[in-house]
């Protein structure tokens, strides 16, 4: 899953909510991107929902 967050605190709240929801998630790991890795235009969110 890819998550875009306004802050690390918001991300942490989101992940803790997933863990509390009882979805069978035992652990997770995160990779934080601090700068762009591609120069291309971003993928529209509507395209991501179709996958």
DRENMIFI-197818 format. One record per residue (C-alpha): x, z, y. Coordinates in steps of 0.02 Angstrom, whole numbers, plus 50000, padded with zeros to 5 digits. Last residue first. Layout:
<sites>
XZY
...
</sites>
This chain:
<sites>
497074949049965
495684945050090
495954961050189
497734955850231
497164939550310
495954948950425
497384960050480
498264944850555
500024942250486
501334944950620
502194930050702
503894926150629
505494935150684
505594945350525
506334962650491
505694970350652
506384987550696
506155005450638
505375002350468
505045018450373
505035017550184
503935030350104
503775037949932
502275044449839
501845057549712
500455063049596
499075051449657
497605053549539
496295050549673
495955069049700
495595067449886
496905080549930
498335068249899
497495054850003
497205067250145
499025072450138
499505054150156
498415051650310
499015067850392
500825062550360
500495045550438
499705053450591
501215064950609
502395050150589
501535041750734
500345027550776
500265022350595
500355006150499
500105008250313
500604996450175
500005000050000
</sites>
